Amino acid sequence: MEHPMRPSPARLCLAVAFAAALGLLALPSAAAVIVPGSPTSSWTPIAYPTLLPDHSDDQQTGIPEADIVGNLTNPAFYTAFDDANTLSLTDGNLAFRVRIGADKNPAGFSQFMGVGIDADLNGSLDIFLAVENSGNPDRVAIYDAGAGANTSPSTTTIDSSYLFTYALSASNYDFRAVTLTIDPTATSFDIDGDGDTDFFLSWVIPFADVVAALAGQPSPIVINQNSTLRYVVGSSTQPNALNQDLGGPNGGTNSTLSWDAIGAFSNPLSAGGSPILTPEPDSLSLLALGLLVLAAWRRRKAVRFGDASGRPL
């Protein structure tokens, strides 16, 4: 017999689903091993406040491998997360994928591509998760932010003495041409129209190292896979700044305006890749109304079987 004060499993499931739909409850991420060269259908596009994810041919020195490209139907920037199928919220792997304009001689990506993370949501970049192929040896790495304020392109520097480094391998790195195999929904293989096929640059980093890098900041930042983050993605000729191209704005690598002002910050999302939803006012009103109706119904039921306080007569 169902306890009168205990919600039934069906009601509990409905409440959880409703809360999740409103963004009031974060549900766990599905576990899936990240394959760097896997199709985009297994990755999450990273959105920006503006509809256009990037502008073509806006890199500072005209190097096609430094040009981040994307349009309304072909995202420029993706993420993926593997939670290692454990109860821990700080293990697994975090991955990124960036679409660039071409692969020029010599074959292979030969630039620096970094994702700056604003983990405490204060407008400055805290660390960079990057592919560093401009030097020797090529590597995937986590870099600390430099001594600048890191609140705008002109104030951002990267500390070249990396915090963590990983040799390139098939499990953490991939660079390949855009085809229908890797991007089944592609509407173009040459977004910038320069006659060269676009390429996807993908890399994977242990999430525990991201957590450790942020916890080791002068003002420690504690995160897990459900924490809210914002990203800035950019390219460079070497690991010192994002001075070639930025995802989002048209140019702007020398701008003194903040990352927010130039539209370079991604929309907020969890490290696990879930969009951070703020309930709309109408949704909040609907939730409040539902709670009032439920309270009134329970009150009416209590009065029906007892006195005004619900005590039996």
N, C-alpha and C positions, 0 to 999 in steps of 0.2 A: 504494500500500500504506500502511495506517495505521501511523504511528509508534507503537511500543509504549508510549512514555512520554507521548504527546500525546493528550488526551481527544478523542474523536470529536465532531463538531458536535452530534450528537444528545445526547450526554452533557453537553456544555457547556450546551446550551439547557435541559436538565433541571435542571442545577445552578443556573443563573441563575433559572429559574422557582421552584425550591424556596426559594432564598435570598430572592427577592422576596416569596414567600408568607409567610415568617417575619418579614418586615420588616427583613431584614439588608441589603437592597440597595434603593436608591431608583431606580426606573426613571424615565426622562424623561417629562414631562407632554406630553400631546397638544396640538398647536397649534390654537387656534380663536379667531377674532376675537370679542371680547366685544361683544354687542349689549345695552345696558342694559335694554331692554324684552323680552328673549328669554324663552322659557318656563323655568320652574324646572328642567325636565329637563336643561338645560345648565349648571346651577349645583350646587354642593356644599353640602348643609346642614351648618351648624356645630353640633356637638353639645356638650353640657355633661356634667359628672360625674353630675348628677341627670338623670332621664329627662325631666322637664318643662322645655322650653326657655324658658318665661316664664309669668308670672301676669298675667291680664287685670286691667285697672282698678286697677293699683297705682302709677300715676304720681302724683307728689307734688301737683300742682295740679289734677288732673282734666282736663287738656287732652287730648282724644282723639288729636290728632296727635303727642303725646309718649308715647303708650302703646304699648310694644312688646308684641305679642301672638303667641302660638303655643301649640300643644298637641302631644300625642304623635304625631299624624298630619299636622300642618300646621306645619312648622318656622317659627321666628321669624327666623332669621338664616342667611344663605347667603354663600358666596364663589365667585368664579370667577377663573381665571387664563389669560392668553394669553401664551405664551412667545415670540411673534413668529416662531416657526419658524426659530430660529437656534441656534447652538451656545452662545451666551452664556447665562449663568445669571442675569444681572442686567438684562435688558431685558424688553420686553413690558408687560403691564398687569395690575394687581390690582384686583378689583372686590368690592363688598359689596352685599347686599340685605337690607333689614330690613322686616318686616311690622308695620304700625301699625294702630291701631284704627279710624281714620276720617280723612276729609278734610273739615274744617269751613270755613265761610266766613271769609275769602275763599278761593276755590278755589286749590289748590296747597299744597305743604308749606311751612310758615312757621316751623319750629323749627330747632334745631341737633341733628344726629345724628352721633355720633362713635364710631369704633372705636379704642380704645386698644390699643397693641401692647406686649407684654412680649417683647422680642426677645432678651434675654440670660437669660431664665428666672429672674430673681432676685426676682420677685414685685412689681416696680414697673412702672408704665406709662412707656414711653419717648417715644412720639409718638402723635399722633391723626390718623387719616384720616377726613375729615368732609365732610358737607354743611352749609353754613352759610347758611341762608335766613332768619335772624332779623334781619338787618340790610340794608344796601344797599351794593353790589349782592349778589345771591345768588351763591354760589360753591361749588365743590368745592375743598378745601384740605388741606394737611398742616400740622398745628400741633405745636409743641414742647410737651412737658409743662411745667407751671408749676413754681414754686419749692418746692411741697410734696413730701412723701415719695412721694406717688403710689402708696402701697401699700394704700389702702383708700378707700372713698367720701369719708370725712371729711378725708382728707389729699391728695386729688387736685385739682389745679388745671390749667388749660390756658392756655398763653401765647397771648394773642390776636393777637400779631404773627406771622402765619403764616410758615412756611418756604417753601411753594410754594402758588400759587393758580391756579385754572383757571376761566374763564368757563363757565357752564352751556351745554351743547350736546347734541344728540341722540346724540353719540358718548360722552359721559361722564356723562349724567344721565337718569333716568326716574322718573316718579311716576304710578302708575296703579292703578286698582281691581283687586282680585283677582277674576279670572274663570277659567273653564276654559281660556281661550286662553293666559293667562300661567302658570296653575298647573293643568295637566291632571289632577293627582292630588288636587286639593283636595276635602276632605270638608265644608268649611264656608267661606262667604264672610264670616261675621260671628262670629268666634271668641268675642268678649266678649259677644255677645248683646245689644248695645245698639241694634239696629235700623239701624246704619250699616255699610255695606260696608267691609271692611278694604282697605288700600292697601299696595302694595309701593313702597318707596323704594330706588332702586338708583343706585350711582355707581361710576365707574371712575377710577383714578389710575395714572399711569405708574410702573412698578415701579422704574425707574432712580432716580426721585426719592425713593421710599421708602428705597432702598439709600443714597442720598446723605444723606438726613435722619438716618438712624441712624449713618452713618459720621461725621457732624458733631457727634455728642454729645460732652460733656466727656470721657467715657470711650468712645472710638469702638466701635461695634458693627458688625461685618462680617457681612452675611448674603447669601444668594442664594436662588433659588427652592426649594432643597431644605432650607433652614434651618428649624429647629423654632421655631414661634411660638405664643403664646397671646394670645387676644383678650378684651377687655371691650367690650361695646357698650352705649351709653347715650345718652339724649336730654337736652336742656337748652333753656332759653329763650334762651340766648345763649352764645357760645364762651368760657366761663370755668371750667366744671366740668360733671360729669355729674349734674345735680341734679334731673332729672325722673323718669326711669325707667331701669332697668338690665335687660339681658337676663339671664335665669337666676333670680335671687332674687325673692322677694315683697317689693317695696319695697326698703328698705335703702340709699337714696341718702344718708342721713346716718350710716350705720354707721361705727363705729370699728374694726370687725373687718376683717381682711385680705380681699382679693379672693378668695383661696382659701377662707377660712372661710365666707364668705356664698354661695359657689357661683357667683360672677360670672365666673370665668375659664373660657373654653372649654376643651374637651379640646385637647391639643397637636396641631398639624398643620403641614405644611410651607406655605410661602408659596404654593407651587403647588397647594395644596388637598388633598394626600395625607395621610391620617391617619398619625400617627407610632405605629407598632405596636411594642410591647415583647414579644418572644417569651415565651410562657407557659413555666413550668418544664417542663411535659411536652414542649413543642416542643423546648426546649433539650436535654432528655434524649434525645429521639428523634434529634436531629441528632448529638449526641455518640456515640450508639450506632451510627448509620450510619457515622460516620467510623472508629470502632473496627472495624466489620465490614469496611469497605473496606481499612483497613490490614492486617488479618489475612489478607484474600484476596490482597492483593499480596505479603505476606510468604510465604504458602504457594506462590504462583506462582513467586517467586524461588527458594525452596528446591527446588522441583520441577525447575528447570532449572539449578541451580547449587549452591554450598555455602550455609551458613546466612546468609552475608552477601549472597548473590545473585550472587557471582562465578562464572563458568563453571568447571566442574570440569576 
